[in-house]
Amino acid sequence: MVERKKKRILNIVPVVNNKWNAVIRETLETYASPEFELGFRNVKYGGTDSIEGERYIAVTVPYIVDEIIQAEKEGYDACDPSNA
């Protein structure tokens, strides 16, 4: 039997604190197939507690892109910017 490599997906939480991480992790892990390995990371800069409109999104997007580039270097197969 050939062992298949798990697909690695990084969930990027687009706020600088981890206030929402447990809820997001619990929800995603409930539905994730065993073939997937989930990672979670917050942006380092941008908004604080939540996404509050288009200005916030515009300010945070460059930091989401930074995390996507880093995830690719770390071998992730895909990224999901939660709530973005």
mmCIF file of the N, C-alpha and C atoms, coordinates in Angstrom:
data_MODEL
# 
_entry.id   MODEL 
# 
loop_
_atom_site.group_PDB 
_atom_site.id 
_atom_site.type_symbol 
_atom_site.label_atom_id 
_atom_site.label_alt_id 
_atom_site.label_comp_id 
_atom_site.label_asym_id 
_atom_site.label_entity_id 
_atom_site.label_seq_id 
_atom_site.pdbx_PDB_ins_code 
_atom_site.Cartn_x 
_atom_site.Cartn_y 
_atom_site.Cartn_z 
_atom_site.occupancy 
_atom_site.B_iso_or_equiv 
_atom_site.pdbx_formal_charge 
_atom_site.auth_seq_id 
_atom_site.auth_comp_id 
_atom_site.auth_asym_id 
_atom_site.auth_atom_id 
_atom_site.pdbx_PDB_model_num 
ATOM 1   N N  . MET A 1 1  ? 0.840   -1.182 0.000  1.00 0.00 ? 1  MET A N  1 
ATOM 2   C CA . MET A 1 1  ? 0.000   0.000  0.000  1.00 0.00 ? 1  MET A CA 1 
ATOM 3   C C  . MET A 1 1  ? 0.887   1.247  0.000  1.00 0.00 ? 1  MET A C  1 
ATOM 4   N N  . VAL A 1 2  ? 0.569   2.188  -0.865 1.00 0.00 ? 2  VAL A N  1 
ATOM 5   C CA . VAL A 1 2  ? 1.329   3.423  -0.974 1.00 0.00 ? 2  VAL A CA 1 
ATOM 6   C C  . VAL A 1 2  ? 0.780   4.446  0.019  1.00 0.00 ? 2  VAL A C  1 
ATOM 7   N N  . GLU A 1 3  ? 1.662   4.978  0.840  1.00 0.00 ? 3  GLU A N  1 
ATOM 8   C CA . GLU A 1 3  ? 1.234   6.001  1.806  1.00 0.00 ? 3  GLU A CA 1 
ATOM 9   C C  . GLU A 1 3  ? 1.185   7.350  1.106  1.00 0.00 ? 3  GLU A C  1 
ATOM 10  N N  . ARG A 1 4  ? 0.039   7.997  1.195  1.00 0.00 ? 4  ARG A N  1 
ATOM 11  C CA . ARG A 1 4  ? -0.138  9.290  0.546  1.00 0.00 ? 4  ARG A CA 1 
ATOM 12  C C  . ARG A 1 4  ? 0.240   10.414 1.500  1.00 0.00 ? 4  ARG A C  1 
ATOM 13  N N  . LYS A 1 5  ? 0.929   11.388 0.959  1.00 0.00 ? 5  LYS A N  1 
ATOM 14  C CA . LYS A 1 5  ? 1.328   12.551 1.734  1.00 0.00 ? 5  LYS A CA 1 
ATOM 15  C C  . LYS A 1 5  ? 0.102   13.427 2.001  1.00 0.00 ? 5  LYS A C  1 
ATOM 16  N N  . LYS A 1 6  ? -0.027  13.891 3.233  1.00 0.00 ? 6  LYS A N  1 
ATOM 17  C CA . LYS A 1 6  ? -1.128  14.786 3.565  1.00 0.00 ? 6  LYS A CA 1 
ATOM 18  C C  . LYS A 1 6  ? -0.927  16.133 2.872  1.00 0.00 ? 6  LYS A C  1 
ATOM 19  N N  . LYS A 1 7  ? -2.013  16.714 2.426  1.00 0.00 ? 7  LYS A N  1 
ATOM 20  C CA . LYS A 1 7  ? -1.989  18.071 1.876  1.00 0.00 ? 7  LYS A CA 1 
ATOM 21  C C  . LYS A 1 7  ? -1.982  19.045 3.050  1.00 0.00 ? 7  LYS A C  1 
ATOM 22  N N  . ARG A 1 8  ? -1.080  20.005 2.991  1.00 0.00 ? 8  ARG A N  1 
ATOM 23  C CA . ARG A 1 8  ? -0.954  20.984 4.072  1.00 0.00 ? 8  ARG A CA 1 
ATOM 24  C C  . ARG A 1 8  ? -1.653  22.286 3.678  1.00 0.00 ? 8  ARG A C  1 
ATOM 25  N N  . ILE A 1 9  ? -2.582  22.717 4.516  1.00 0.00 ? 9  ILE A N  1 
ATOM 26  C CA . ILE A 1 9  ? -3.312  23.956 4.268  1.00 0.00 ? 9  ILE A CA 1 
ATOM 27  C C  . ILE A 1 9  ? -3.079  24.891 5.448  1.00 0.00 ? 9  ILE A C  1 
ATOM 28  N N  . LEU A 1 10 ? -2.648  26.107 5.147  1.00 0.00 ? 10 LEU A N  1 
ATOM 29  C CA . LEU A 1 10 ? -2.442  27.114 6.183  1.00 0.00 ? 10 LEU A CA 1 
ATOM 30  C C  . LEU A 1 10 ? -3.635  28.048 6.204  1.00 0.00 ? 10 LEU A C  1 
ATOM 31  N N  . ASN A 1 11 ? -4.261  28.164 7.361  1.00 0.00 ? 11 ASN A N  1 
ATOM 32  C CA . ASN A 1 11 ? -5.352  29.104 7.552  1.00 0.00 ? 11 ASN A CA 1 
ATOM 33  C C  . ASN A 1 11 ? -4.753  30.383 8.119  1.00 0.00 ? 11 ASN A C  1 
ATOM 34  N N  . ILE A 1 12 ? -4.871  31.461 7.365  1.00 0.00 ? 12 ILE A N  1 
ATOM 35  C CA . ILE A 1 12 ? -4.313  32.744 7.795  1.00 0.00 ? 12 ILE A CA 1 
ATOM 36  C C  . ILE A 1 12 ? -5.439  33.564 8.406  1.00 0.00 ? 12 ILE A C  1 
ATOM 37  N N  . VAL A 1 13 ? -5.326  33.838 9.691  1.00 0.00 ? 13 VAL A N  1 
ATOM 38  C CA . VAL A 1 13 ? -6.332  34.630 10.389 1.00 0.00 ? 13 VAL A CA 1 
ATOM 39  C C  . VAL A 1 13 ? -5.918  36.101 10.249 1.00 0.00 ? 13 VAL A C  1 
ATOM 40  N N  . PRO A 1 14 ? -6.739  36.933 9.594  1.00 0.00 ? 14 PRO A N  1 
ATOM 41  C CA . PRO A 1 14 ? -6.313  38.283 9.226  1.00 0.00 ? 14 PRO A CA 1 
ATOM 42  C C  . PRO A 1 14 ? -6.440  39.333 10.321 1.00 0.00 ? 14 PRO A C  1 
ATOM 43  N N  . VAL A 1 15 ? -6.110  38.946 11.542 1.00 0.00 ? 15 VAL A N  1 
ATOM 44  C CA . VAL A 1 15 ? -6.030  39.890 12.654 1.00 0.00 ? 15 VAL A CA 1 
ATOM 45  C C  . VAL A 1 15 ? -4.732  39.613 13.408 1.00 0.00 ? 15 VAL A C  1 
ATOM 46  N N  . VAL A 1 16 ? -4.243  40.615 14.144 1.00 0.00 ? 16 VAL A N  1 
ATOM 47  C CA . VAL A 1 16 ? -2.942  40.459 14.794 1.00 0.00 ? 16 VAL A CA 1 
ATOM 48  C C  . VAL A 1 16 ? -3.009  39.743 16.134 1.00 0.00 ? 16 VAL A C  1 
ATOM 49  N N  . ASN A 1 17 ? -4.192  39.532 16.675 1.00 0.00 ? 17 ASN A N  1 
ATOM 50  C CA . ASN A 1 17 ? -4.286  38.784 17.937 1.00 0.00 ? 17 ASN A CA 1 
ATOM 51  C C  . ASN A 1 17 ? -4.914  37.425 17.670 1.00 0.00 ? 17 ASN A C  1 
ATOM 52  N N  . ASN A 1 18 ? -4.855  36.550 18.654 1.00 0.00 ? 18 ASN A N  1 
ATOM 53  C CA . ASN A 1 18 ? -5.354  35.189 18.451 1.00 0.00 ? 18 ASN A CA 1 
ATOM 54  C C  . ASN A 1 18 ? -6.744  34.969 19.059 1.00 0.00 ? 18 ASN A C  1 
ATOM 55  N N  . LYS A 1 19 ? -7.488  36.031 19.234 1.00 0.00 ? 19 LYS A N  1 
ATOM 56  C CA . LYS A 1 19 ? -8.818  35.984 19.845 1.00 0.00 ? 19 LYS A CA 1 
ATOM 57  C C  . LYS A 1 19 ? -9.758  34.985 19.161 1.00 0.00 ? 19 LYS A C  1 
ATOM 58  N N  . TRP A 1 20 ? -9.675  34.862 17.842 1.00 0.00 ? 20 TRP A N  1 
ATOM 59  C CA . TRP A 1 20 ? -10.605 34.025 17.088 1.00 0.00 ? 20 TRP A CA 1 
ATOM 60  C C  . TRP A 1 20 ? -10.030 32.657 16.723 1.00 0.00 ? 20 TRP A C  1 
ATOM 61  N N  . ASN A 1 21 ? -8.779  32.423 17.018 1.00 0.00 ? 21 ASN A N  1 
ATOM 62  C CA . ASN A 1 21 ? -8.111  31.208 16.534 1.00 0.00 ? 21 ASN A CA 1 
ATOM 63  C C  . ASN A 1 21 ? -8.755  29.909 17.012 1.00 0.00 ? 21 ASN A C  1 
ATOM 64  N N  . ALA A 1 22 ? -9.122  29.820 18.278 1.00 0.00 ? 22 ALA A N  1 
ATOM 65  C CA . ALA A 1 22 ? -9.689  28.571 18.803 1.00 0.00 ? 22 ALA A CA 1 
ATOM 66  C C  . ALA A 1 22 ? -11.000 28.228 18.106 1.00 0.00 ? 22 ALA A C  1 
ATOM 67  N N  . VAL A 1 23 ? -11.848 29.221 17.890 1.00 0.00 ? 23 VAL A N  1 
ATOM 68  C CA . VAL A 1 23 ? -13.134 28.987 17.227 1.00 0.00 ? 23 VAL A CA 1 
ATOM 69  C C  . VAL A 1 23 ? -12.914 28.553 15.782 1.00 0.00 ? 23 VAL A C  1 
ATOM 70  N N  . ILE A 1 24 ? -12.013 29.238 15.086 1.00 0.00 ? 24 ILE A N  1 
ATOM 71  C CA . ILE A 1 24 ? -11.727 28.899 13.687 1.00 0.00 ? 24 ILE A CA 1 
ATOM 72  C C  . ILE A 1 24 ? -11.126 27.495 13.601 1.00 0.00 ? 24 ILE A C  1 
ATOM 73  N N  . ARG A 1 25 ? -10.171 27.205 14.465 1.00 0.00 ? 25 ARG A N  1 
ATOM 74  C CA . ARG A 1 25 ? -9.526  25.878 14.461 1.00 0.00 ? 25 ARG A CA 1 
ATOM 75  C C  . ARG A 1 25 ? -10.552 24.776 14.719 1.00 0.00 ? 25 ARG A C  1 
ATOM 76  N N  . GLU A 1 26 ? -11.367 24.960 15.725 1.00 0.00 ? 26 GLU A N  1 
ATOM 77  C CA . GLU A 1 26 ? -12.363 23.945 16.071 1.00 0.00 ? 26 GLU A CA 1 
ATOM 78  C C  . GLU A 1 26 ? -13.331 23.700 14.906 1.00 0.00 ? 26 GLU A C  1 
ATOM 79  N N  . THR A 1 27 ? -13.777 24.768 14.288 1.00 0.00 ? 27 THR A N  1 
ATOM 80  C CA . THR A 1 27 ? -14.709 24.643 13.172 1.00 0.00 ? 27 THR A CA 1 
ATOM 81  C C  . THR A 1 27 ? -14.066 23.916 11.992 1.00 0.00 ? 27 THR A C  1 
ATOM 82  N N  . LEU A 1 28 ? -12.875 24.355 11.600 1.00 0.00 ? 28 LEU A N  1 
ATOM 83  C CA . LEU A 1 28 ? -12.223 23.744 10.442 1.00 0.00 ? 28 LEU A CA 1 
ATOM 84  C C  . LEU A 1 28 ? -11.831 22.290 10.698 1.00 0.00 ? 28 LEU A C  1 
ATOM 85  N N  . GLU A 1 29 ? -11.358 21.987 11.896 1.00 0.00 ? 29 GLU A N  1 
ATOM 86  C CA . GLU A 1 29 ? -10.956 20.616 12.189 1.00 0.00 ? 29 GLU A CA 1 
ATOM 87  C C  . GLU A 1 29 ? -12.162 19.680 12.237 1.00 0.00 ? 29 GLU A C  1 
ATOM 88  N N  . THR A 1 30 ? -13.336 20.214 12.521 1.00 0.00 ? 30 THR A N  1 
ATOM 89  C CA . THR A 1 30 ? -14.554 19.410 12.514 1.00 0.00 ? 30 THR A CA 1 
ATOM 90  C C  . THR A 1 30 ? -14.841 18.863 11.120 1.00 0.00 ? 30 THR A C  1 
ATOM 91  N N  . TYR A 1 31 ? -14.561 19.675 10.104 1.00 0.00 ? 31 TYR A N  1 
ATOM 92  C CA . TYR A 1 31 ? -14.904 19.313 8.733  1.00 0.00 ? 31 TYR A CA 1 
ATOM 93  C C  . TYR A 1 31 ? -13.731 18.825 7.890  1.00 0.00 ? 31 TYR A C  1 
ATOM 94  N N  . ALA A 1 32 ? -12.529 18.942 8.386  1.00 0.00 ? 32 ALA A N  1 
ATOM 95  C CA . ALA A 1 32 ? -11.357 18.569 7.595  1.00 0.00 ? 32 ALA A CA 1 
ATOM 96  C C  . ALA A 1 32 ? -11.244 17.059 7.430  1.00 0.00 ? 32 ALA A C  1 
ATOM 97  N N  . SER A 1 33 ? -10.908 16.649 6.246  1.00 0.00 ? 33 SER A N  1 
ATOM 98  C CA . SER A 1 33 ? -10.665 15.253 5.948  1.00 0.00 ? 33 SER A CA 1 
ATOM 99  C C  . SER A 1 33 ? -9.324  14.840 6.563  1.00 0.00 ? 33 SER A C  1 
ATOM 100 N N  . PRO A 1 34 ? -9.169  13.582 6.938  1.00 0.00 ? 34 PRO A N  1 
ATOM 101 C CA . PRO A 1 34 ? -7.894  13.126 7.497  1.00 0.00 ? 34 PRO A CA 1 
ATOM 102 C C  . PRO A 1 34 ? -6.710  13.272 6.539  1.00 0.00 ? 34 PRO A C  1 
ATOM 103 N N  . GLU A 1 35 ? -6.982  13.471 5.249  1.00 0.00 ? 35 GLU A N  1 
ATOM 104 C CA . GLU A 1 35 ? -5.904  13.637 4.278  1.00 0.00 ? 35 GLU A CA 1 
ATOM 105 C C  . GLU A 1 35 ? -5.263  15.021 4.327  1.00 0.00 ? 35 GLU A C  1 
ATOM 106 N N  . PHE A 1 36 ? -5.800  15.891 5.187  1.00 0.00 ? 36 PHE A N  1 
ATOM 107 C CA . PHE A 1 36 ? -5.300  17.260 5.255  1.00 0.00 ? 36 PHE A CA 1 
ATOM 108 C C  . PHE A 1 36 ? -4.683  17.553 6.613  1.00 0.00 ? 36 PHE A C  1 
ATOM 109 N N  . GLU A 1 37 ? -3.603  18.315 6.565  1.00 0.00 ? 37 GLU A N  1 
ATOM 110 C CA . GLU A 1 37 ? -2.959  18.822 7.779  1.00 0.00 ? 37 GLU A CA 1 
ATOM 111 C C  . GLU A 1 37 ? -3.225  20.329 7.803  1.00 0.00 ? 37 GLU A C  1 
ATOM 112 N N  . LEU A 1 38 ? -3.851  20.802 8.874  1.00 0.00 ? 38 LEU A N  1 
ATOM 113 C CA . LEU A 1 38 ? -4.193  22.213 8.963  1.00 0.00 ? 38 LEU A CA 1 
ATOM 114 C C  . LEU A 1 38 ? -3.181  22.970 9.820  1.00 0.00 ? 38 LEU A C  1 
ATOM 115 N N  . GLY A 1 39 ? -2.776  24.129 9.331  1.00 0.00 ? 39 GLY A N  1 
ATOM 116 C CA . GLY A 1 39 ? -1.933  25.031 10.089 1.00 0.00 ? 39 GLY A CA 1 
ATOM 117 C C  . GLY A 1 39 ? -2.691  26.336 10.303 1.00 0.00 ? 39 GLY A C  1 
ATOM 118 N N  . PHE A 1 40 ? -2.328  27.067 11.316 1.00 0.00 ? 40 PHE A N  1 
ATOM 119 C CA . PHE A 1 40 ? -3.007  28.328 11.625 1.00 0.00 ? 40 PHE A CA 1 
ATOM 120 C C  . PHE A 1 40 ? -1.964  29.383 11.960 1.00 0.00 ? 40 PHE A C  1 
ATOM 121 N N  . ARG A 1 41 ? -2.207  30.596 11.458 1.00 0.00 ? 41 ARG A N  1 
ATOM 122 C CA . ARG A 1 41 ? -1.265  31.689 11.713 1.00 0.00 ? 41 ARG A CA 1 
ATOM 123 C C  . ARG A 1 41 ? -2.017  33.016 11.590 1.00 0.00 ? 41 ARG A C  1 
ATOM 124 N N  . ASN A 1 42 ? -1.650  33.960 12.432 1.00 0.00 ? 42 ASN A N  1 
ATOM 125 C CA . ASN A 1 42 ? -2.195  35.318 12.338 1.00 0.00 ? 42 ASN A CA 1 
ATOM 126 C C  . ASN A 1 42 ? -1.255  36.189 11.526 1.00 0.00 ? 42 ASN A C  1 
ATOM 127 N N  . VAL A 1 43 ? -1.807  37.268 10.937 1.00 0.00 ? 43 VAL A N  1 
ATOM 128 C CA . VAL A 1 43 ? -0.939  38.242 10.284 1.00 0.00 ? 43 VAL A CA 1 
ATOM 129 C C  . VAL A 1 43 ? -0.154  38.962 11.372 1.00 0.00 ? 43 VAL A C  1 
ATOM 130 N N  . LYS A 1 44 ? 1.006   39.485 11.014 1.00 0.00 ? 44 LYS A N  1 
ATOM 131 C CA . LYS A 1 44 ? 1.841   40.185 11.999 1.00 0.00 ? 44 LYS A CA 1 
ATOM 132 C C  . LYS A 1 44 ? 1.464   41.654 12.135 1.00 0.00 ? 44 LYS A C  1 
ATOM 133 N N  . TYR A 1 45 ? 0.885   42.222 11.085 1.00 0.00 ? 45 TYR A N  1 
ATOM 134 C CA . TYR A 1 45 ? 0.505   43.630 11.075 1.00 0.00 ? 45 TYR A CA 1 
ATOM 135 C C  . TYR A 1 45 ? -0.862  43.770 10.429 1.00 0.00 ? 45 TYR A C  1 
ATOM 136 N N  . GLY A 1 46 ? -1.517  44.870 10.651 1.00 0.00 ? 46 GLY A N  1 
ATOM 137 C CA . GLY A 1 46 ? -2.834  45.105 10.070 1.00 0.00 ? 46 GLY A CA 1 
ATOM 138 C C  . GLY A 1 46 ? -3.795  45.493 11.167 1.00 0.00 ? 46 GLY A C  1 
ATOM 139 N N  . GLY A 1 47 ? -5.013  44.991 11.097 1.00 0.00 ? 47 GLY A N  1 
ATOM 140 C CA . GLY A 1 47 ? -6.037  45.329 12.079 1.00 0.00 ? 47 GLY A CA 1 
ATOM 141 C C  . GLY A 1 47 ? -5.837  44.590 13.382 1.00 0.00 ? 47 GLY A C  1 
ATOM 142 N N  . THR A 1 48 ? -6.745  44.819 14.303 1.00 0.00 ? 48 THR A N  1 
ATOM 143 C CA . THR A 1 48 ? -6.596  44.224 15.627 1.00 0.00 ? 48 THR A CA 1 
ATOM 144 C C  . THR A 1 48 ? -7.584  43.114 15.908 1.00 0.00 ? 48 THR A C  1 
ATOM 145 N N  . ASP A 1 49 ? -8.842  43.430 16.188 1.00 0.00 ? 49 ASP A N  1 
ATOM 146 C CA . ASP A 1 49 ? -9.790  42.423 16.656 1.00 0.00 ? 49 ASP A CA 1 
ATOM 147 C C  . ASP A 1 49 ? -10.654 41.777 15.587 1.00 0.00 ? 49 ASP A C  1 
ATOM 148 N N  . SER A 1 50 ? -11.026 42.526 14.575 1.00 0.00 ? 50 SER A N  1 
ATOM 149 C CA . SER A 1 50 ? -11.937 41.973 13.578 1.00 0.00 ? 50 SER A CA 1 
ATOM 150 C C  . SER A 1 50 ? -11.855 42.784 12.291 1.00 0.00 ? 50 SER A C  1 
ATOM 151 N N  . ILE A 1 51 ? -12.455 42.241 11.259 1.00 0.00 ? 51 ILE A N  1 
ATOM 152 C CA . ILE A 1 51 ? -12.491 42.943 9.978  1.00 0.00 ? 51 ILE A CA 1 
ATOM 153 C C  . ILE A 1 51 ? -13.687 43.884 10.016 1.00 0.00 ? 51 ILE A C  1 
ATOM 154 N N  . GLU A 1 52 ? -13.422 45.158 9.880  1.00 0.00 ? 52 GLU A N  1 
ATOM 155 C CA . GLU A 1 52 ? -14.476 46.167 9.999  1.00 0.00 ? 52 GLU A CA 1 
ATOM 156 C C  . GLU A 1 52 ? -14.554 47.033 8.754  1.00 0.00 ? 52 GLU A C  1 
ATOM 157 N N  . GLY A 1 53 ? -14.719 46.425 7.607  1.00 0.00 ? 53 GLY A N  1 
ATOM 158 C CA . GLY A 1 53 ? -14.945 47.192 6.395  1.00 0.00 ? 53 GLY A CA 1 
ATOM 159 C C  . GLY A 1 53 ? -13.804 47.152 5.402  1.00 0.00 ? 53 GLY A C  1 
ATOM 160 N N  . GLU A 1 54 ? -14.021 47.846 4.293  1.00 0.00 ? 54 GLU A N  1 
ATOM 161 C CA . GLU A 1 54 ? -13.092 47.816 3.173  1.00 0.00 ? 54 GLU A CA 1 
ATOM 162 C C  . GLU A 1 54 ? -11.725 48.409 3.493  1.00 0.00 ? 54 GLU A C  1 
ATOM 163 N N  . ARG A 1 55 ? -11.666 49.442 4.300  1.00 0.00 ? 55 ARG A N  1 
ATOM 164 C CA . ARG A 1 55 ? -10.372 50.048 4.654  1.00 0.00 ? 55 ARG A CA 1 
ATOM 165 C C  . ARG A 1 55 ? -9.500  49.037 5.383  1.00 0.00 ? 55 ARG A C  1 
ATOM 166 N N  . TYR A 1 56 ? -10.098 48.336 6.333  1.00 0.00 ? 56 TYR A N  1 
ATOM 167 C CA . TYR A 1 56 ? -9.354  47.332 7.084  1.00 0.00 ? 56 TYR A CA 1 
ATOM 168 C C  . TYR A 1 56 ? -8.817  46.258 6.142  1.00 0.00 ? 56 TYR A C  1 
ATOM 169 N N  . ILE A 1 57 ? -9.662  45.796 5.237  1.00 0.00 ? 57 ILE A N  1 
ATOM 170 C CA . ILE A 1 57 ? -9.233  44.766 4.291  1.00 0.00 ? 57 ILE A CA 1 
ATOM 171 C C  . ILE A 1 57 ? -8.063  45.275 3.452  1.00 0.00 ? 57 ILE A C  1 
ATOM 172 N N  . ALA A 1 58 ? -8.168  46.503 2.955  1.00 0.00 ? 58 ALA A N  1 
ATOM 173 C CA . ALA A 1 58 ? -7.109  47.075 2.117  1.00 0.00 ? 58 ALA A CA 1 
ATOM 174 C C  . ALA A 1 58 ? -5.789  47.178 2.876  1.00 0.00 ? 58 ALA A C  1 
ATOM 175 N N  . VAL A 1 59 ? -5.846  47.519 4.145  1.00 0.00 ? 59 VAL A N  1 
ATOM 176 C CA . VAL A 1 59 ? -4.629  47.653 4.961  1.00 0.00 ? 59 VAL A CA 1 
ATOM 177 C C  . VAL A 1 59 ? -4.012  46.280 5.256  1.00 0.00 ? 59 VAL A C  1 
ATOM 178 N N  . THR A 1 60 ? -4.842  45.269 5.411  1.00 0.00 ? 60 THR A N  1 
ATOM 179 C CA . THR A 1 60 ? -4.371  43.949 5.843  1.00 0.00 ? 60 THR A CA 1 
ATOM 180 C C  . THR A 1 60 ? -3.915  43.044 4.701  1.00 0.00 ? 60 THR A C  1 
ATOM 181 N N  . VAL A 1 61 ? -4.448  43.219 3.506  1.00 0.00 ? 61 VAL A N  1 
ATOM 182 C CA . VAL A 1 61 ? -4.146  42.318 2.384  1.00 0.00 ? 61 VAL A CA 1 
ATOM 183 C C  . VAL A 1 61 ? -2.640  42.145 2.131  1.00 0.00 ? 61 VAL A C  1 
ATOM 184 N N  . PRO A 1 62 ? -1.827  43.201 2.143  1.00 0.00 ? 62 PRO A N  1 
ATOM 185 C CA . PRO A 1 62 ? -0.391  42.971 1.898  1.00 0.00 ? 62 PRO A CA 1 
ATOM 186 C C  . PRO A 1 62 ? 0.245   42.022 2.925  1.00 0.00 ? 62 PRO A C  1 
ATOM 187 N N  . TYR A 1 63 ? -0.232  42.044 4.153  1.00 0.00 ? 63 TYR A N  1 
ATOM 188 C CA . TYR A 1 63 ? 0.323   41.166 5.190  1.00 0.00 ? 63 TYR A CA 1 
ATOM 189 C C  . TYR A 1 63 ? -0.174  39.732 5.021  1.00 0.00 ? 63 TYR A C  1 
ATOM 190 N N  . ILE A 1 64 ? -1.378  39.580 4.477  1.00 0.00 ? 64 ILE A N  1 
ATOM 191 C CA . ILE A 1 64 ? -1.874  38.241 4.140  1.00 0.00 ? 64 ILE A CA 1 
ATOM 192 C C  . ILE A 1 64 ? -1.007  37.655 3.026  1.00 0.00 ? 64 ILE A C  1 
ATOM 193 N N  . VAL A 1 65 ? -0.697  38.462 2.029  1.00 0.00 ? 65 VAL A N  1 
ATOM 194 C CA . VAL A 1 65 ? 0.154   38.008 0.917  1.00 0.00 ? 65 VAL A CA 1 
ATOM 195 C C  . VAL A 1 65 ? 1.530   37.605 1.447  1.00 0.00 ? 65 VAL A C  1 
ATOM 196 N N  . ASP A 1 66 ? 2.087   38.371 2.383  1.00 0.00 ? 66 ASP A N  1 
ATOM 197 C CA . ASP A 1 66 ? 3.377   38.006 2.991  1.00 0.00 ? 66 ASP A CA 1 
ATOM 198 C C  . ASP A 1 66 ? 3.303   36.612 3.615  1.00 0.00 ? 66 ASP A C  1 
ATOM 199 N N  . GLU A 1 67 ? 2.205   36.326 4.323  1.00 0.00 ? 67 GLU A N  1 
ATOM 200 C CA . GLU A 1 67 ? 2.060   35.020 4.961  1.00 0.00 ? 67 GLU A CA 1 
ATOM 201 C C  . GLU A 1 67 ? 1.898   33.906 3.927  1.00 0.00 ? 67 GLU A C  1 
ATOM 202 N N  . ILE A 1 68 ? 1.222   34.193 2.823  1.00 0.00 ? 68 ILE A N  1 
ATOM 203 C CA . ILE A 1 68 ? 1.067   33.200 1.756  1.00 0.00 ? 68 ILE A CA 1 
ATOM 204 C C  . ILE A 1 68 ? 2.429   32.864 1.146  1.00 0.00 ? 68 ILE A C  1 
ATOM 205 N N  . ILE A 1 69 ? 3.241   33.878 0.899  1.00 0.00 ? 69 ILE A N  1 
ATOM 206 C CA . ILE A 1 69 ? 4.584   33.662 0.346  1.00 0.00 ? 69 ILE A CA 1 
ATOM 207 C C  . ILE A 1 69 ? 5.422   32.831 1.312  1.00 0.00 ? 69 ILE A C  1 
ATOM 208 N N  . GLN A 1 70 ? 5.346   33.145 2.601  1.00 0.00 ? 70 GLN A N  1 
ATOM 209 C CA . GLN A 1 70 ? 6.091   32.385 3.605  1.00 0.00 ? 70 GLN A CA 1 
ATOM 210 C C  . GLN A 1 70 ? 5.596   30.940 3.666  1.00 0.00 ? 70 GLN A C  1 
ATOM 211 N N  . ALA A 1 71 ? 4.288   30.757 3.581  1.00 0.00 ? 71 ALA A N  1 
ATOM 212 C CA . ALA A 1 71 ? 3.718   29.405 3.628  1.00 0.00 ? 71 ALA A CA 1 
ATOM 213 C C  . ALA A 1 71 ? 4.218   28.556 2.459  1.00 0.00 ? 71 ALA A C  1 
ATOM 214 N N  . GLU A 1 72 ? 4.324   29.155 1.291  1.00 0.00 ? 72 GLU A N  1 
ATOM 215 C CA . GLU A 1 72 ? 4.837   28.419 0.136  1.00 0.00 ? 72 GLU A CA 1 
ATOM 216 C C  . GLU A 1 72 ? 6.269   27.956 0.402  1.00 0.00 ? 72 GLU A C  1 
ATOM 217 N N  . LYS A 1 73 ? 7.081   28.833 0.989  1.00 0.00 ? 73 LYS A N  1 
ATOM 218 C CA . LYS A 1 73 ? 8.464   28.469 1.323  1.00 0.00 ? 73 LYS A CA 1 
ATOM 219 C C  . LYS A 1 73 ? 8.510   27.331 2.337  1.00 0.00 ? 73 LYS A C  1 
ATOM 220 N N  . GLU A 1 74 ? 7.498   27.258 3.204  1.00 0.00 ? 74 GLU A N  1 
ATOM 221 C CA . GLU A 1 74 ? 7.439   26.228 4.237  1.00 0.00 ? 74 GLU A CA 1 
ATOM 222 C C  . GLU A 1 74 ? 6.800   24.928 3.739  1.00 0.00 ? 74 GLU A C  1 
ATOM 223 N N  . GLY A 1 75 ? 6.411   24.899 2.469  1.00 0.00 ? 75 GLY A N  1 
ATOM 224 C CA . GLY A 1 75 ? 5.887   23.667 1.892  1.00 0.00 ? 75 GLY A CA 1 
ATOM 225 C C  . GLY A 1 75 ? 4.383   23.472 1.978  1.00 0.00 ? 75 GLY A C  1 
ATOM 226 N N  . TYR A 1 76 ? 3.651   24.508 2.316  1.00 0.00 ? 76 TYR A N  1 
ATOM 227 C CA . TYR A 1 76 ? 2.191   24.377 2.338  1.00 0.00 ? 76 TYR A CA 1 
ATOM 228 C C  . TYR A 1 76 ? 1.674   24.223 0.916  1.00 0.00 ? 76 TYR A C  1 
ATOM 229 N N  . ASP A 1 77 ? 0.600   23.475 0.760  1.00 0.00 ? 77 ASP A N  1 
ATOM 230 C CA . ASP A 1 77 ? -0.011  23.260 -0.545 1.00 0.00 ? 77 ASP A CA 1 
ATOM 231 C C  . ASP A 1 77 ? -1.057  24.317 -0.887 1.00 0.00 ? 77 ASP A C  1 
ATOM 232 N N  . ALA A 1 78 ? -1.642  24.913 0.137  1.00 0.00 ? 78 ALA A N  1 
ATOM 233 C CA . ALA A 1 78 ? -2.688  25.917 -0.079 1.00 0.00 ? 78 ALA A CA 1 
ATOM 234 C C  . ALA A 1 78 ? -2.808  26.806 1.146  1.00 0.00 ? 78 ALA A C  1 
ATOM 235 N N  . CYS A 1 79 ? -3.443  27.965 0.944  1.00 0.00 ? 79 CYS A N  1 
ATOM 236 C CA . CYS A 1 79 ? -3.709  28.897 2.042  1.00 0.00 ? 79 CYS A CA 1 
ATOM 237 C C  . CYS A 1 79 ? -5.167  29.311 1.999  1.00 0.00 ? 79 CYS A C  1 
ATOM 238 N N  . ASP A 1 80 ? -5.702  29.614 3.164  1.00 0.00 ? 80 ASP A N  1 
ATOM 239 C CA . ASP A 1 80 ? -7.073  30.096 3.298  1.00 0.00 ? 80 ASP A CA 1 
ATOM 240 C C  . ASP A 1 80 ? -7.063  31.293 4.234  1.00 0.00 ? 80 ASP A C  1 
ATOM 241 N N  . PRO A 1 81 ? -7.166  32.505 3.695  1.00 0.00 ? 81 PRO A N  1 
ATOM 242 C CA . PRO A 1 81 ? -7.264  33.677 4.577  1.00 0.00 ? 81 PRO A CA 1 
ATOM 243 C C  . PRO A 1 81 ? -8.679  33.790 5.127  1.00 0.00 ? 81 PRO A C  1 
ATOM 244 N N  . SER A 1 82 ? -8.887  33.310 6.352  1.00 0.00 ? 82 SER A N  1 
ATOM 245 C CA . SER A 1 82 ? -10.209 33.312 6.973  1.00 0.00 ? 82 SER A CA 1 
ATOM 246 C C  . SER A 1 82 ? -10.825 34.698 7.001  1.00 0.00 ? 82 SER A C  1 
ATOM 247 N N  . ASN A 1 83 ? -12.074 34.737 6.637  1.00 0.00 ? 83 ASN A N  1 
ATOM 248 C CA . ASN A 1 83 ? -12.877 35.966 6.737  1.00 0.00 ? 83 ASN A CA 1 
ATOM 249 C C  . ASN A 1 83 ? -12.365 37.115 5.896  1.00 0.00 ? 83 ASN A C  1 
ATOM 250 N N  . ALA A 1 84 ? -11.400 36.887 5.042  1.00 0.00 ? 84 ALA A N  1 
ATOM 251 C CA . ALA A 1 84 ? -10.885 37.998 4.234  1.00 0.00 ? 84 ALA A CA 1 
ATOM 252 C C  . ALA A 1 84 ? -11.689 38.158 2.971  1.00 0.00 ? 84 ALA A C  1 
# 
